[in-house]
Amino acid sequence: MDTDRFERESHSPGRMQQRSIEQRAISEQFQLMYASPLLAGLSNAECDDVLSWSRLKRFTRNEMLFLQGEPFNKLVMIQSGMVKVTQTSLSGQEVILRVVRSRDTVGLHADSSVFTHACSACAMEHCKAFVWEYRDFRSIEVRYPRITSNIHSILSGRLVELEKMFSEIATGTAAQRLGLTLLRLLDRHGETSGDGVTINLRREELSQMTGLTVFTISRALAKWARSGLVVPRREAILVQDLGRLRSELNSSRQEAALLQDSPQEHLM
């Protein structure tokens, strides 16, 4: 893992030109983060100040950003790449709670009395991220109270999403659960090309997100592939017609709702 430190002040005359180039590069990196939900409502200058307290770290594929149960001493905002947030059960089974990309933040806690991470974060590809020390970030929150409000909003949105996912797992068919998960991922993280929209995920990772077996996922993808909806790849899925997939999933959910509402015979 490589780290770049943002120097807040420099007075060395011999490095003025080099520092000017470095500062332009840093400014460009900061500007990419202005739209982050964590920094919502802050001016550009305030965003720069918040980001200047961080370190820019590079993570290789499969490198851990932090581990479940590890002391909570840092906050991480993804600058580039994709990261999965996971939780491991007592039996050792790993579940993917969410997948995040640029401008998303991991390691958030609303309660300052929380001292350990409740989940793990792992780089799914080469990533760069802004990392704050916990003690520094608490000082930043005092200076910019809007950040605390933003954290509450982010966590509230994640709770709503988890409730929705739980409902899908509890009530949906295997195809519905897989399809809705794919739609959510494609809308947020999909890479659009002339062939359609691609999401870079392995079947094992989809299994950890949906609670379905790899065999069930492969069977559903094969069925959709025969109908021209998707093109399964080794570590990715190409959806050729996103609108059609969305329409078919909506139709299947409506049919399921009608079946639930229809009169049923009861044994006396």
C-alpha positions as CSV (number, residue, x, y, z in Angstrom):
1,M,0.0,0.0,0.0
2,D,1.5,3.3,-1.1
3,T,0.7,6.6,0.7
4,D,0.9,10.2,-0.4
5,R,0.9,12.9,2.3
6,F,-0.7,16.2,1.6
7,E,1.6,18.9,3.0
8,R,-0.4,21.8,4.3
9,E,2.5,24.2,4.2
10,S,6.0,24.4,2.6
11,H,8.6,27.1,2.8
12,S,11.5,25.5,1.0
13,P,12.6,28.0,-1.8
14,G,14.5,25.3,-3.7
15,R,11.3,23.3,-4.3
16,M,8.9,26.0,-5.4
17,Q,8.5,24.8,-9.0
18,Q,8.1,21.2,-8.0
19,R,5.6,22.1,-5.3
20,S,3.6,24.2,-7.8
21,I,3.2,21.1,-10.0
22,E,2.4,18.9,-7.1
23,Q,-0.2,21.4,-5.8
24,R,-2.0,21.5,-9.2
25,A,-2.1,17.7,-9.2
26,I,-3.5,17.7,-5.6
27,S,-6.1,20.4,-6.6
28,E,-7.3,18.2,-9.5
29,Q,-7.7,15.2,-7.1
30,F,-9.6,17.3,-4.6
31,Q,-12.0,18.7,-7.2
32,L,-13.1,15.1,-8.2
33,M,-14.3,14.7,-4.6
34,Y,-16.4,17.9,-4.3
35,A,-19.6,15.9,-5.2
36,S,-19.1,13.4,-2.4
37,P,-22.2,13.0,-0.1
38,L,-19.8,13.4,2.8
39,L,-18.9,16.9,1.7
40,A,-22.4,18.0,0.6
41,G,-23.1,21.7,1.5
42,L,-19.5,22.7,1.9
43,S,-17.8,25.3,-0.3
44,N,-14.9,24.3,-2.6
45,A,-12.5,25.9,-0.2
46,E,-14.0,24.1,2.8
47,C,-13.8,20.8,0.8
48,D,-10.1,21.5,0.1
49,D,-9.4,22.1,3.8
50,V,-11.2,18.8,4.8
51,L,-9.3,16.8,2.2
52,S,-5.9,18.4,3.1
53,W,-6.1,16.6,6.4
54,S,-6.2,13.2,4.7
55,R,-3.6,10.9,3.1
56,L,-4.0,9.5,-0.4
57,K,-3.4,5.8,-0.2
58,R,-3.2,3.2,-2.9
59,F,-4.6,-0.3,-2.4
60,T,-3.9,-3.3,-4.6
61,R,-6.6,-5.8,-5.6
62,N,-7.8,-7.9,-2.6
63,E,-6.0,-5.7,-0.2
64,M,-8.0,-4.9,3.0
65,L,-8.7,-1.3,3.8
66,F,-9.7,-2.3,7.3
67,L,-11.0,-5.5,9.1
68,Q,-14.1,-6.3,11.0
69,G,-13.3,-6.0,14.7
70,E,-10.3,-3.8,14.1
71,P,-9.9,-0.7,16.2
72,F,-11.9,2.2,14.6
73,N,-9.1,4.7,13.9
74,K,-9.6,5.9,10.3
75,L,-12.3,7.0,7.8
76,V,-11.9,6.2,4.1
77,M,-13.3,8.0,1.0
78,I,-12.8,6.2,-2.3
79,Q,-11.1,8.3,-5.0
80,S,-11.0,5.6,-7.7
81,G,-11.6,1.9,-8.0
82,M,-14.3,-0.4,-6.4
83,V,-14.5,-1.7,-2.8
84,K,-16.7,-4.3,-1.2
85,V,-18.0,-3.9,2.3
86,T,-18.4,-7.3,4.0
87,Q,-19.4,-8.9,7.3
88,T,-18.4,-12.3,8.5
89,S,-20.8,-14.4,10.6
90,L,-19.8,-16.5,13.6
91,S,-19.8,-19.6,11.3
92,G,-17.2,-17.8,9.0
93,Q,-19.6,-17.1,6.1
94,E,-18.9,-13.8,4.4
95,V,-21.7,-11.5,3.2
96,I,-21.3,-8.5,1.0
97,L,-23.3,-5.6,2.4
98,R,-22.6,-3.1,-0.3
99,V,-20.2,-2.2,-3.2
100,V,-18.8,1.3,-3.3
101,R,-16.9,3.4,-5.8
102,S,-15.5,6.9,-6.2
103,R,-16.8,9.6,-3.7
104,D,-18.3,6.9,-1.4
105,T,-17.1,6.7,2.2
106,V,-16.5,3.5,4.2
107,G,-15.9,3.2,7.9
108,L,-18.6,5.7,8.9
109,H,-20.1,5.6,12.5
110,A,-22.7,8.0,13.9
111,D,-21.8,7.1,17.5
112,S,-18.4,8.3,18.7
113,S,-18.4,5.6,21.4
114,V,-18.0,2.9,18.7
115,F,-14.4,1.7,18.9
116,T,-14.3,-1.2,16.5
117,H,-15.3,-1.7,12.8
118,A,-18.5,-3.7,12.4
119,C,-17.5,-4.8,8.9
120,S,-14.5,-5.2,6.6
121,A,-13.6,-3.3,3.4
122,C,-11.6,-4.9,0.6
123,A,-10.4,-3.5,-2.7
124,M,-12.0,-5.4,-5.6
125,E,-9.5,-3.7,-8.0
126,H,-6.6,-1.3,-7.8
127,C,-7.9,1.6,-5.7
128,K,-6.9,5.0,-4.4
129,A,-8.6,6.5,-1.3
130,F,-8.4,9.5,1.0
131,V,-7.8,8.3,4.5
132,W,-8.3,10.4,7.7
133,E,-7.1,9.6,11.2
134,Y,-10.1,9.3,13.5
135,R,-8.8,12.0,15.9
136,D,-8.2,14.4,13.0
137,F,-11.7,13.8,11.5
138,R,-13.4,14.5,14.9
139,S,-11.7,17.9,14.9
140,I,-12.9,18.5,11.4
141,E,-16.5,17.7,12.4
142,V,-16.2,20.4,15.1
143,R,-15.1,22.9,12.5
144,Y,-17.7,21.9,9.9
145,P,-20.9,20.6,11.7
146,R,-22.5,20.0,8.3
147,I,-20.3,16.9,7.9
148,T,-22.0,15.3,11.0
149,S,-25.4,15.9,9.4
150,N,-24.1,14.4,6.1
151,I,-22.9,11.3,7.9
152,H,-26.3,10.8,9.5
153,S,-28.0,11.2,6.0
154,I,-25.6,8.7,4.5
155,L,-26.2,6.1,7.2
156,S,-29.9,6.6,7.1
157,G,-29.9,6.0,3.3
158,R,-27.9,2.8,3.8
159,L,-30.3,1.6,6.5
160,V,-33.3,2.1,4.1
161,E,-31.3,0.2,1.4
162,L,-30.6,-2.7,3.7
163,E,-34.3,-2.9,4.7
164,K,-35.2,-3.0,1.0
165,M,-32.6,-5.8,0.3
166,F,-33.9,-7.8,3.3
167,S,-37.4,-7.6,2.0
168,E,-36.3,-8.8,-1.5
169,I,-34.4,-11.7,0.0
170,A,-37.4,-12.7,2.2
171,T,-40.1,-12.4,-0.4
172,G,-38.6,-12.5,-3.9
173,T,-37.9,-15.5,-6.1
174,A,-34.3,-16.4,-6.9
175,A,-34.5,-14.7,-10.3
176,Q,-36.0,-11.5,-8.8
177,R,-33.4,-11.3,-6.1
178,L,-30.6,-11.7,-8.6
179,G,-32.2,-9.3,-11.1
180,L,-32.9,-6.5,-8.6
181,T,-29.4,-6.8,-7.2
182,L,-27.9,-6.5,-10.7
183,L,-30.1,-3.5,-11.5
184,R,-29.0,-1.7,-8.4
185,L,-25.3,-2.4,-9.1
186,L,-25.6,-1.5,-12.8
187,D,-27.4,1.8,-12.0
188,R,-24.6,2.8,-9.6
189,H,-21.4,1.2,-10.9
190,G,-22.2,-0.1,-14.4
191,E,-19.8,0.7,-17.3
192,T,-21.7,1.7,-20.4
193,S,-20.4,0.7,-23.9
194,G,-21.9,0.2,-27.3
195,D,-22.8,-3.4,-26.3
196,G,-24.7,-2.5,-23.2
197,V,-23.8,-2.1,-19.5
198,T,-21.2,-4.1,-17.7
199,I,-20.7,-4.8,-14.0
200,N,-17.4,-6.3,-12.9
201,L,-18.5,-9.0,-10.4
202,R,-17.8,-12.7,-10.0
203,R,-20.6,-15.2,-9.4
204,E,-19.2,-15.8,-5.9
205,E,-19.6,-12.2,-5.1
206,L,-23.2,-12.1,-6.4
207,S,-23.8,-15.1,-4.2
208,Q,-22.6,-13.3,-1.1
209,M,-24.9,-10.3,-1.9
210,T,-28.1,-12.3,-2.7
211,G,-27.9,-15.4,-0.5
212,L,-28.2,-17.5,-3.6
213,T,-25.9,-20.4,-4.5
214,V,-23.4,-20.0,-7.3
215,F,-25.2,-22.8,-9.1
216,T,-28.5,-21.0,-8.9
217,I,-26.9,-17.7,-10.1
218,S,-25.2,-19.5,-13.1
219,R,-28.5,-21.2,-14.0
220,A,-30.4,-17.9,-14.0
221,L,-27.7,-16.1,-16.0
222,A,-27.7,-18.9,-18.6
223,K,-31.4,-18.6,-19.0
224,W,-31.2,-14.8,-19.5
225,A,-28.3,-15.3,-21.9
226,R,-30.4,-17.6,-24.1
227,S,-33.1,-14.9,-24.3
228,G,-30.4,-12.3,-25.2
229,L,-30.7,-10.3,-22.0
230,V,-27.1,-10.8,-20.7
231,V,-23.7,-12.1,-21.6
232,P,-22.1,-13.8,-18.6
233,R,-18.3,-13.4,-18.5
234,R,-15.7,-14.9,-16.1
235,E,-15.5,-11.9,-13.8
236,A,-18.2,-9.7,-15.2
237,I,-21.8,-9.6,-16.5
238,L,-22.8,-7.6,-19.6
239,V,-26.5,-6.6,-19.7
240,Q,-27.3,-6.0,-23.4
241,D,-30.8,-4.5,-22.8
242,L,-31.1,-2.9,-19.4
243,G,-34.6,-1.5,-20.1
244,R,-35.9,-5.0,-21.1
245,L,-34.4,-6.6,-17.9
246,R,-36.0,-3.9,-15.8
247,S,-39.3,-4.5,-17.5
248,E,-39.3,-8.2,-17.2
249,L,-38.4,-8.0,-13.5
250,N,-41.3,-5.5,-12.9
251,S,-43.7,-7.9,-14.7
252,S,-42.6,-10.9,-12.6
253,R,-43.1,-8.9,-9.4
254,Q,-46.6,-7.8,-10.5
255,E,-47.5,-11.4,-11.3
256,A,-46.3,-12.5,-7.9
257,A,-48.3,-9.8,-6.2
258,L,-51.5,-10.9,-8.0
259,L,-50.9,-14.5,-6.9
260,Q,-50.6,-13.4,-3.3
261,D,-53.8,-11.3,-3.5
262,S,-55.9,-13.9,-5.2
263,P,-58.4,-16.0,-3.2
264,Q,-56.9,-19.3,-1.9
265,E,-58.7,-22.4,-0.8
266,H,-58.1,-23.4,2.8
267,L,-58.2,-26.9,4.3
268,M,-60.8,-27.1,7.0
